[in-house]
């Protein structure tokens, strides 16, 4: 700690930034690690494990009497275009949604397609609800006293007044819609096994992390035959650390991951993000809906637009953060793990987590500006999503992931009671099992077909309208 304080004082006196993160000499073998230049001078370390599989024979080769191996799509930057041509066999789900944003702060989402609310949103067995309405009222919206409702709702009548039915709760008056978004598409949702050569898993870490935090997951799924890709963000792990703050904005990092995704993508890709990495997974799923098959969000927070906090300790000069780095690392250990024993300290060290330069840390926190990533942006996603939340997480409240589950179209929410923010390191077996079950999950549309065949059942189900009211927590 004394060395950190001394270097911080010298940094303030000389006006030079503290030493930045440079590529590390990993003790692991070089097999499986690549250094990818996403832009001139911008190099990221990527762990890429391709399992050994037998040659793939296509239908055209069988009909022509020719066989051969499939060309590896990683030999050039057009990996997303060189994927297998055989479409995956799965359940076809009709995603039809109407999203209306009102000027008074209301967000109304009407699900009109084959929405599996009972199976997915509520995570319980039950009847399907093809039609449902999700209404979100923003907490920062307040009714103006000078604009009374011309049609006020009468107060509820007491039960003894002769009316056995209680009066309905008052509803806010909706004004002219500010924006309306219509989604009408069909999505094939199939089981993804490690033996499928057209499946790839992408793991994205958050602020202060590295690809090493995914060590248990990378080893587990690579042994099952999955192709796994895990990059180090700029300035993290063994990736190069540019000396300009603009290199760490959300958009700059998103373009880095876009380049990585286009280079290694297959036909069916599953994105797994942690904390800040969830935002990048959301971005890629929104940009490439036909290539992203499923998404896993681990302690990612609510569906709110990103905006840096002006009153944060990370806004201090880099030299001051360099002096405080031991305290910051200790605070992260206390808040990121449910327990703070020798095992957790060793996991933090092995994962190379929170081992970034103060300049990089400050630029990352200041660059979290993404106004497009609001509730509507998340509500437009039609990909199945698994939300994993550690009950003891001190960074992300439970209600944020609950709000995310209510906004998303297809969402599972799984809570791990003994886990915290770094749940994939604390409870690797539990997380691996949840992820694997989600990868193999395929929706059962038999009930939907029975509803379509029975007009009376369809009419009864269409009368079911579920209204969910959520108070949005504004991050300051």
C-alpha positions as CSV (number, residue, x, y, z in Angstrom):
1,X,0.0,0.0,0.0
2,X,2.9,2.4,0.8
3,X,4.2,1.8,-2.8
4,X,0.9,2.7,-4.2
5,X,0.7,5.9,-2.2
6,X,4.3,6.9,-3.3
7,X,3.6,6.2,-6.9
8,X,0.4,8.2,-6.7
9,X,2.2,11.2,-5.2
10,X,4.8,11.1,-8.0
11,X,2.0,10.9,-10.5
12,X,0.5,14.1,-9.1
13,X,3.8,15.9,-9.1
14,X,5.0,14.9,-12.5
15,X,1.6,15.1,-14.2
16,X,2.0,11.7,-15.8
17,X,-0.6,9.0,-15.5
18,X,0.2,5.9,-13.6
19,X,1.5,2.9,-15.4
20,X,-1.2,1.4,-17.6
21,X,-2.0,-2.3,-17.9
22,X,0.2,-4.1,-20.4
23,X,-0.1,-7.6,-21.8
24,X,0.6,-10.1,-19.1
25,X,2.7,-13.1,-19.4
26,X,0.2,-15.8,-18.6
27,X,1.4,-19.0,-16.9
28,X,-1.2,-20.9,-18.9
29,X,-0.2,-22.5,-22.2
30,X,-0.6,-20.4,-25.3
31,X,-3.0,-23.0,-26.8
32,X,-6.5,-21.5,-26.9
33,X,-5.3,-17.9,-26.6
34,X,-5.2,-15.4,-29.5
35,X,-4.4,-11.8,-29.8
36,X,-6.9,-10.1,-32.2
37,X,-6.3,-6.7,-33.6
38,X,-9.8,-5.2,-33.8
39,X,-8.5,-1.9,-35.0
40,X,-5.0,-0.6,-35.9
41,X,-3.1,-0.7,-32.6
42,X,-6.1,-2.0,-30.6
43,X,-5.3,-5.6,-29.6
44,X,-7.5,-7.8,-27.5
45,X,-6.6,-11.1,-25.9
46,X,-9.2,-13.8,-26.7
47,X,-9.5,-17.3,-25.4
48,X,-10.9,-19.5,-28.1
49,X,-11.4,-23.2,-27.7
50,X,-12.6,-25.2,-30.6
51,X,-13.5,-28.9,-29.8
52,X,-12.4,-31.7,-32.0
53,X,-15.3,-32.9,-34.1
54,X,-15.7,-35.3,-36.9
55,X,-16.1,-33.9,-40.4
56,X,-19.4,-32.4,-41.2
57,X,-21.2,-33.7,-44.3
58,X,-23.8,-31.4,-45.9
59,X,-26.9,-32.5,-47.9
60,X,-25.4,-31.2,-51.1
61,X,-22.3,-33.3,-50.6
62,X,-24.4,-36.4,-50.0
63,X,-26.5,-35.9,-53.1
64,X,-23.4,-35.2,-55.3
65,X,-21.5,-38.1,-53.8
66,X,-18.7,-35.9,-52.4
67,X,-17.7,-35.5,-48.7
68,X,-15.4,-33.2,-47.0
69,X,-14.8,-31.2,-44.0
70,X,-16.5,-27.9,-43.3
71,X,-14.3,-24.8,-43.8
72,X,-13.4,-23.2,-40.5
73,X,-15.1,-19.8,-40.4
74,X,-12.3,-18.4,-38.1
75,X,-9.8,-18.2,-40.9
76,X,-11.1,-14.7,-41.9
77,X,-13.2,-11.9,-40.6
78,X,-16.3,-13.2,-42.3
79,X,-17.1,-15.9,-39.7
80,X,-20.7,-14.9,-39.4
81,X,-21.2,-15.4,-43.2
82,X,-19.5,-18.8,-43.4
83,X,-21.7,-20.7,-40.9
84,X,-23.5,-23.9,-41.7
85,X,-26.4,-23.6,-44.0
86,X,-28.6,-26.3,-42.4
87,X,-31.2,-24.5,-40.3
88,X,-31.7,-25.7,-36.7
89,X,-34.7,-27.8,-36.0
90,X,-36.7,-26.2,-33.1
91,X,-40.0,-24.7,-32.0
92,X,-41.2,-21.8,-34.1
93,X,-42.5,-19.0,-31.8
94,X,-44.5,-16.0,-33.1
95,X,-43.1,-12.9,-31.5
96,X,-45.7,-10.1,-31.9
97,X,-45.6,-7.1,-29.6
98,X,-46.8,-3.5,-29.5
99,X,-44.8,-1.1,-27.3
100,X,-46.3,2.3,-26.6
101,X,-44.5,5.1,-24.9
102,X,-46.7,8.0,-23.6
103,X,-45.6,11.5,-22.9
104,X,-46.7,11.2,-19.3
105,X,-44.0,8.5,-18.6
106,X,-46.1,5.4,-19.1
107,X,-44.7,2.4,-21.0
108,X,-47.4,-0.1,-22.1
109,X,-46.3,-3.4,-23.7
110,X,-49.0,-5.6,-25.4
111,X,-48.0,-9.2,-26.1
112,X,-50.0,-10.4,-29.1
113,X,-48.1,-13.5,-30.2
114,X,-47.3,-16.9,-28.8
115,X,-46.0,-15.5,-25.5
116,X,-45.2,-18.2,-23.0
117,X,-45.9,-16.1,-19.9
118,X,-46.7,-18.9,-17.5
119,X,-43.7,-21.0,-18.5
120,X,-41.1,-18.3,-19.0
121,X,-42.1,-15.0,-17.3
122,X,-43.5,-16.6,-14.2
123,X,-41.2,-19.7,-14.4
124,X,-44.1,-21.9,-13.4
125,X,-46.2,-24.6,-15.1
126,X,-49.6,-23.4,-16.2
127,X,-51.8,-22.4,-19.1
128,X,-50.5,-20.2,-21.8
129,X,-51.4,-16.6,-22.0
130,X,-51.1,-15.5,-25.7
131,X,-52.4,-12.0,-24.9
132,X,-51.1,-10.0,-21.9
133,X,-50.3,-6.4,-21.1
134,X,-47.3,-5.2,-19.2
135,X,-47.7,-1.6,-18.0
136,X,-44.7,0.2,-16.5
137,X,-45.1,3.5,-14.6
138,X,-42.0,5.5,-14.2
139,X,-41.4,6.7,-10.7
140,X,-40.0,10.1,-11.8
141,X,-43.3,11.0,-13.4
142,X,-45.7,13.1,-11.2
143,X,-49.2,14.3,-12.0
144,X,-49.4,18.1,-12.3
145,X,-51.9,19.7,-9.9
146,X,-52.8,22.3,-12.5
147,X,-54.0,19.6,-14.9
148,X,-56.8,17.7,-13.3
149,X,-58.4,14.6,-14.9
150,X,-61.6,15.7,-16.7
151,X,-63.0,12.2,-16.0
152,X,-62.0,11.6,-12.4
153,X,-62.4,8.1,-10.9
154,X,-65.0,8.0,-8.1
155,X,-63.7,7.0,-4.7
156,X,-64.2,3.3,-3.7
157,X,-67.5,2.5,-2.0
158,X,-67.4,0.8,1.4
159,X,-68.6,-2.8,1.4
160,X,-71.5,-1.9,3.8
161,X,-73.0,0.6,1.3
162,X,-74.7,-2.2,-0.6
163,X,-72.2,-2.8,-3.4
164,X,-70.5,-6.2,-2.8
165,X,-67.9,-5.6,-5.5
166,X,-65.0,-3.2,-4.6
167,X,-64.4,-0.3,-7.0
168,X,-61.5,-0.8,-9.5
169,X,-58.2,1.0,-8.6
170,X,-57.7,4.4,-10.1
171,X,-55.7,4.5,-13.3
172,X,-53.5,7.3,-14.7
173,X,-55.0,9.0,-17.7
174,X,-53.0,8.2,-20.8
175,X,-52.1,11.1,-23.1
176,X,-51.1,11.1,-26.7
177,X,-48.5,8.4,-27.5
178,X,-45.0,9.7,-27.9
179,X,-43.7,6.6,-29.7
180,X,-45.1,3.3,-30.9
181,X,-43.0,0.2,-31.8
182,X,-44.4,-2.8,-33.5
183,X,-42.6,-6.2,-33.5
184,X,-43.9,-9.0,-35.7
185,X,-41.5,-11.9,-36.4
186,X,-41.0,-15.6,-36.0
187,X,-38.1,-17.1,-34.1
188,X,-36.8,-20.6,-34.1
189,X,-35.8,-21.7,-30.6
190,X,-34.0,-25.0,-30.5
191,X,-31.8,-27.0,-28.0
192,X,-28.1,-26.2,-28.3
193,X,-25.8,-29.1,-27.5
194,X,-22.0,-29.3,-27.5
195,X,-22.1,-31.7,-30.4
196,X,-23.7,-29.1,-32.6
197,X,-21.0,-27.5,-34.8
198,X,-23.0,-24.4,-35.5
199,X,-23.2,-23.3,-31.8
200,X,-20.7,-20.9,-30.2
201,X,-20.6,-19.4,-26.6
202,X,-19.4,-15.9,-26.0
203,X,-18.5,-14.8,-22.5
204,X,-18.2,-11.0,-21.8
205,X,-16.9,-9.7,-18.4
206,X,-17.6,-6.4,-16.8
207,X,-15.6,-3.5,-15.4
208,X,-12.4,-4.6,-13.7
209,X,-12.7,-8.2,-14.7
210,X,-11.0,-10.4,-17.3
211,X,-11.7,-13.5,-19.2
212,X,-10.1,-15.4,-16.3
213,X,-13.2,-14.9,-14.2
214,X,-15.0,-17.4,-16.6
215,X,-12.4,-20.1,-15.9
216,X,-14.8,-22.6,-14.5
217,X,-17.4,-22.0,-17.2
218,X,-14.8,-22.2,-20.1
219,X,-13.4,-25.4,-18.8
220,X,-16.8,-27.0,-18.1
221,X,-18.4,-26.2,-21.5
222,X,-15.3,-26.9,-23.6
223,X,-15.2,-30.4,-22.1
224,X,-18.9,-30.8,-23.1
225,X,-17.8,-30.1,-26.7
226,X,-18.9,-26.4,-27.0
227,X,-16.9,-23.8,-28.9
228,X,-16.2,-21.0,-26.4
229,X,-14.9,-17.5,-27.0
230,X,-14.0,-15.1,-24.2
231,X,-12.3,-11.8,-24.8
232,X,-10.5,-9.3,-22.5
233,X,-11.9,-5.8,-22.8
234,X,-9.5,-3.1,-23.7
235,X,-7.3,-2.3,-20.7
236,X,-8.3,-5.5,-18.9
237,X,-6.4,-8.8,-18.5
238,X,-3.8,-9.1,-21.2
239,X,-5.4,-6.8,-23.8
240,X,-3.7,-3.6,-24.8
241,X,-4.5,-0.4,-22.8
242,X,-4.8,2.7,-25.0
243,X,-3.8,5.9,-23.2
244,X,-6.9,8.0,-24.3
245,X,-10.2,8.0,-22.4
246,X,-12.2,7.8,-25.6
247,X,-11.0,4.2,-26.0
248,X,-13.1,3.1,-23.1
249,X,-16.5,4.6,-23.9
250,X,-19.5,2.2,-24.3
251,X,-19.5,2.7,-28.0
252,X,-15.8,2.0,-28.5
253,X,-15.9,-1.2,-26.4
254,X,-19.1,-2.3,-28.2
255,X,-17.4,-1.9,-31.6
256,X,-14.5,-4.0,-30.3
257,X,-16.9,-6.8,-29.3
258,X,-18.8,-6.4,-32.6
259,X,-15.5,-7.2,-34.4
260,X,-14.9,-10.2,-32.1
261,X,-18.4,-11.4,-32.6
262,X,-18.2,-11.1,-36.4
263,X,-14.9,-13.0,-36.5
264,X,-15.9,-16.0,-34.4
265,X,-19.7,-16.2,-34.8
266,X,-21.5,-19.3,-35.9
267,X,-25.1,-19.9,-37.0
268,X,-26.4,-20.1,-33.4
269,X,-24.6,-18.0,-30.9
270,X,-25.2,-17.7,-27.1
271,X,-24.0,-14.6,-25.3
272,X,-23.2,-14.7,-21.6
273,X,-22.5,-11.4,-19.9
274,X,-21.7,-10.3,-16.4
275,X,-22.4,-6.9,-14.8
276,X,-21.4,-4.3,-17.4
277,X,-20.9,-7.0,-19.9
278,X,-24.6,-7.6,-20.0
279,X,-25.1,-4.3,-21.7
280,X,-22.7,-5.4,-24.5
281,X,-24.6,-8.7,-24.9
282,X,-27.9,-6.7,-25.1
283,X,-26.3,-4.5,-27.8
284,X,-25.2,-7.5,-29.9
285,X,-28.5,-9.3,-29.5
286,X,-30.3,-6.2,-30.8
287,X,-27.9,-5.7,-33.7
288,X,-27.8,-9.4,-34.8
289,X,-31.2,-10.9,-33.9
290,X,-30.7,-13.7,-36.5
291,X,-27.4,-14.8,-35.2
292,X,-27.9,-14.5,-31.4
293,X,-29.9,-17.6,-30.3
294,X,-30.0,-17.1,-26.5
295,X,-28.6,-14.7,-23.9
296,X,-27.6,-15.1,-20.3
297,X,-27.5,-12.0,-18.1
298,X,-25.6,-12.4,-14.7
299,X,-26.2,-9.6,-12.2
300,X,-26.7,-7.1,-15.0
301,X,-29.3,-4.8,-13.4
302,X,-32.4,-3.1,-14.7
303,X,-33.3,-2.2,-18.3
304,X,-32.2,1.4,-17.9
305,X,-30.2,3.7,-20.2
306,X,-26.6,4.0,-19.0
307,X,-25.3,7.4,-17.7
308,X,-22.2,8.0,-15.7
309,X,-22.5,9.3,-12.2
310,X,-21.0,12.7,-11.6
311,X,-20.7,12.2,-7.9
312,X,-18.6,9.0,-7.9
313,X,-15.3,8.2,-6.4
314,X,-14.2,7.1,-9.8
315,X,-14.4,10.7,-11.0
316,X,-11.3,11.5,-8.9
317,X,-7.9,12.0,-10.7
318,X,-6.1,8.8,-11.7
319,X,-3.3,9.5,-9.3
320,X,-5.7,9.7,-6.4
321,X,-7.3,6.4,-7.5
322,X,-3.9,4.9,-7.7
323,X,-3.3,5.8,-4.0
324,X,-6.7,4.3,-3.1
325,X,-6.3,1.1,-5.2
326,X,-5.7,-1.2,-2.2
327,X,-8.9,0.2,-0.5
328,X,-10.9,-0.2,-3.7
329,X,-9.7,-3.8,-4.1
330,X,-10.7,-4.5,-0.5
331,X,-14.1,-2.9,-1.0
332,X,-14.7,-4.9,-4.1
333,X,-13.9,-8.1,-2.2
334,X,-16.3,-7.2,0.5
335,X,-19.1,-6.3,-1.8
336,X,-18.5,-8.8,-4.6
337,X,-18.4,-11.9,-2.6
338,X,-20.9,-13.3,0.0
339,X,-17.9,-14.5,2.1
340,X,-14.5,-12.9,2.4
341,X,-12.3,-15.8,3.3
342,X,-9.0,-17.1,1.9
343,X,-10.9,-19.0,-0.8
344,X,-12.5,-15.8,-2.1
345,X,-9.2,-13.9,-2.0
346,X,-7.6,-16.7,-4.0
347,X,-10.5,-16.6,-6.5
348,X,-10.1,-12.9,-6.9
349,X,-6.4,-13.3,-7.6
350,X,-6.8,-16.2,-10.0
351,X,-9.5,-14.4,-11.9
352,X,-7.3,-11.4,-12.3
353,X,-10.3,-9.3,-11.3
354,X,-10.1,-5.7,-10.3
355,X,-6.5,-5.6,-11.4
356,X,-6.7,-2.7,-13.9
357,X,-4.9,0.6,-14.0
358,X,-6.6,3.6,-12.3
359,X,-6.7,5.5,-15.6
360,X,-8.6,2.6,-17.2
361,X,-10.9,2.2,-14.3
362,X,-11.7,5.9,-14.3
363,X,-12.3,6.0,-18.1
364,X,-14.5,2.9,-18.0
365,X,-16.8,4.4,-15.3
366,X,-16.9,7.8,-17.0
367,X,-17.6,6.2,-20.4
368,X,-20.8,4.4,-19.4
369,X,-23.0,6.5,-21.6
370,X,-25.6,4.6,-23.6
371,X,-28.9,6.6,-23.8
372,X,-30.4,4.1,-26.4
373,X,-30.4,1.2,-23.9
374,X,-33.7,2.1,-22.2
375,X,-36.8,0.0,-21.5
376,X,-38.0,0.1,-25.0
377,X,-34.7,-1.1,-26.3
378,X,-34.8,-4.1,-24.1
379,X,-38.5,-4.7,-24.7
380,X,-37.7,-5.1,-28.5
381,X,-35.5,-8.2,-27.9
382,X,-37.2,-11.4,-29.0
383,X,-34.4,-13.7,-27.9
384,X,-34.8,-16.1,-24.9
385,X,-32.9,-14.7,-21.9
386,X,-31.8,-16.3,-18.7
387,X,-31.4,-13.9,-15.7
388,X,-29.1,-15.1,-13.0
389,X,-29.0,-13.1,-9.7
390,X,-26.9,-13.6,-6.6
391,X,-29.1,-13.0,-3.6
392,X,-26.2,-11.4,-1.6
393,X,-25.2,-9.0,-4.4
394,X,-24.5,-5.5,-3.0
395,X,-24.0,-3.9,-6.4
396,X,-27.2,-4.9,-8.2
397,X,-30.5,-4.9,-6.2
398,X,-32.9,-7.8,-6.7
399,X,-35.7,-5.5,-7.9
400,X,-33.7,-4.4,-10.9
401,X,-33.4,-8.0,-12.3
402,X,-37.1,-8.5,-11.5
403,X,-37.9,-5.4,-13.5
404,X,-35.8,-6.7,-16.3
405,X,-37.7,-10.0,-16.3
406,X,-41.0,-8.2,-16.6
407,X,-39.8,-6.0,-19.5
408,X,-38.2,-8.8,-21.6
409,X,-40.4,-10.9,-23.8
410,X,-38.8,-14.3,-23.1
411,X,-37.1,-14.3,-19.7
412,X,-36.2,-16.8,-16.9
413,X,-35.2,-15.4,-13.6
414,X,-33.1,-17.7,-11.4
415,X,-31.9,-16.5,-7.9
416,X,-28.9,-18.2,-6.2
417,X,-29.2,-17.6,-2.5
418,X,-25.6,-18.3,-1.6
419,X,-24.2,-16.2,-4.4
420,X,-23.2,-12.6,-4.7
421,X,-22.0,-10.3,-7.5
422,X,-19.3,-12.8,-8.6
423,X,-21.7,-15.7,-8.4
424,X,-20.0,-17.6,-11.3
425,X,-16.8,-17.8,-9.3
426,X,-18.5,-18.5,-5.9
427,X,-20.9,-21.1,-7.1
428,X,-19.5,-22.5,-10.4
429,X,-21.3,-25.8,-10.3
430,X,-24.7,-24.2,-9.8
431,X,-24.1,-21.6,-12.5
432,X,-22.8,-24.2,-14.9
433,X,-25.9,-26.4,-14.4
434,X,-28.3,-23.5,-14.8
435,X,-26.6,-22.3,-18.0
436,X,-26.4,-25.8,-19.5
437,X,-30.1,-26.5,-18.8
438,X,-30.9,-23.2,-20.5
439,X,-28.8,-24.0,-23.5
440,X,-30.7,-27.3,-23.9
441,X,-34.1,-25.8,-23.2
442,X,-36.6,-25.8,-26.1
443,X,-40.2,-24.4,-25.7
444,X,-43.1,-26.8,-25.8
445,X,-45.7,-25.4,-28.2
446,X,-48.1,-28.2,-27.9
447,X,-50.4,-26.2,-25.6
448,X,-50.3,-23.3,-28.1
449,X,-51.4,-25.6,-30.9
450,X,-54.3,-26.9,-28.8
451,X,-55.5,-23.4,-28.1
452,X,-55.4,-22.6,-31.8
453,X,-57.5,-25.7,-32.6
454,X,-60.1,-25.0,-29.9
455,X,-61.9,-21.7,-30.6
456,X,-63.7,-21.7,-27.3
457,X,-60.4,-22.2,-25.4
458,X,-58.8,-19.4,-27.5
459,X,-61.7,-17.0,-26.7
460,X,-61.4,-17.8,-23.0
461,X,-57.6,-17.3,-23.0
462,X,-57.8,-14.0,-24.9
463,X,-59.9,-12.6,-22.1
464,X,-57.0,-13.0,-19.7
465,X,-55.2,-9.7,-19.3
466,X,-52.3,-9.5,-16.9
467,X,-51.2,-6.0,-15.7
468,X,-47.9,-5.6,-14.0
469,X,-47.0,-2.3,-12.4
470,X,-43.3,-1.7,-11.7
471,X,-41.7,1.4,-10.1
472,X,-38.6,2.4,-11.9
473,X,-35.6,3.1,-9.8
474,X,-33.7,6.0,-11.2
475,X,-29.9,5.6,-10.8
476,X,-28.2,8.7,-9.7
